Amino acid sequence: MSNPQIKFGTDGWRAVIADDFTFANVRIVAEAIAAYVHAHEDPSKGVCIGYDTRFGSKAFARTCAEVVAATGIPVQLANAITPTPALSFGVRGRKAAGGIVITSSHNPAQWNGVKYKGWYGGSGKPSMIAAIEACLGQPAARPPQPAHIEEVDFLPPYLKAIESFADLDLIGRSGMKFAIDSMYGAGGTYLSDIFTRIGVAHVQIRGNPDPLFPGINPEPIEPHIRALGEAVVANGCDAGLCTDGDADRIGATDDQGNFVDPHKIYSVLLSWVLRRKGWPGAVTRAFNTTKMLDRICAKHGRELIEHGIGFKYVVDLMLEREILMGGEESGGIGFQRHLPERDGLLNALLLANVMAEEGKTLGQLVADLQAEYGEHQYGRIDLHLSDEIKNGAIARARALKAGDPVFAGMPILRQDNLDGVKFYLDNPEAATKANAAETWLLLRASGTEPLLRIYTESCSKESVAKLLESAREFALGGW
């Protein structure tokens, strides 16, 4: 019987190991995926399964393989720790019916999860995830003999693809130096190996797999990325490049060791692609992502599409029409011409490519963007709250009206409820700055955790800090 705690979020199911993430529940999820494949895909094409560095991931992957194979679906099981984009690339390249990755991405060490990948090599579309959830607790039919489980190496074709997508010769001739941080995750030493081969000076930290992720969550944002910034400064590097727990997301630091948020990374890559490559297609961004992208697109005459939070919405668009790039606040950025999937390793290579082509450090590239498109500063806080407080805060936020000066005394201009509750605010500081960024604040409740996330963007770090603190007080009821 299905466990009511099994609920898919923006990118699969996640839970605490030995609490809800148990072998019994993993079998339920694997059975539901198998039932979905039998009902909606061609099961003879098989399913690819990979796993990350988390505790028990290899054993959970093997369990999934056995459940899926028992229903008559052939399985190609990773023979080693595999970055999520490499598994996705394998699903598409091997023309499989779908894929499973055992990972909890950026969550703390006590968590694990199951991601489903569609036949096209990207996050399962919302319709797919809904269909899988509908299959929970419904046993799939079993033939007399299980299908074959084959262990495979998904890395060689994937690495060849990302190396050909970036200009390695240019990076190799750049004379630049990098620090690389895999956060003990599935990114391992792949970037370091590439840089060693092409003669790029670099240092590697946290490249060894460690399911405890000692001292950090494997999420490439502050404070977890601080060790990378320290390595950059200590070794005189031009930038630090970081991937998350399953290597589908990117983070970075500049040459001074300062954190470069994913919004600036996306903006740097987008500006470069539009100026240097001219590849066709619209650009997408999630509801909680910087509006600097809108300004970049406007300058280059590109359509900008805003969508809900979760890369699955990017995938939907990439499967429907021509999309140049799609991305989200968390550092997940994808190029349709590569794969309808986030890829932290590819984007790290491309950042090095941009720096090499422009002859600038990452810090200089960000400063150029701020000068051209106006200062955009961003902040986020995560509040661990009971469902009652979390949902109450969202209800109170929805009830606010234009003109209410609830957040740092800034009157609300308008509200947008595409995904969460977002306010555009009248920030008096914006009047004192040329080309100032729009000021907005977003409250969004997690659908799978007792968590309320608060995001904001404004024209200065000071107003970002004021807005986050004001929104924290609002969420906790102190207003």
Secondary structure, 3 states (H helix, E strand, C coil): CCCCCCCCECCEEEEEECCCECHHHHHHHHHHHHHHHHHHCCHHHCEEEEECCCCCHHHHHHHHHHHHHHCCCCEEEECCCCCHHHHHHHHHHCCCCEEEEECCCCCCCCEEEEEEEECCCCECCHHHHHHHHHHCCCCCCCCCCCCCEEEECCHHHHHHHHHHHCCHHHHHHCCCEEEEECCCCCCCCHHHHHHHHHCCEEEEECCCCCCCCCCCCCCCCCCCCHHHHHHHHHHCCCEEEEECCCCCCEEEECCCCCEECHHHHHHHHHHHHHHHHCCCCEEEEECCCCCHHHHHHHHHCCCEEEECCCHHHHHHHHHHCCEEEEECCCCCEEECCCCCCCCHHHHHHHHHHHHHHHCCCHHHHHHHHHHHHCCCEEEEEEEECCHHHHHHHHHHHHCCCCCCCCECCECEEEEECCCCEEEEECCHHHHHCCCCCCEEEEEEECCCCCEEEEEEEECCHHHHHHHHHHHHHHHCCCC
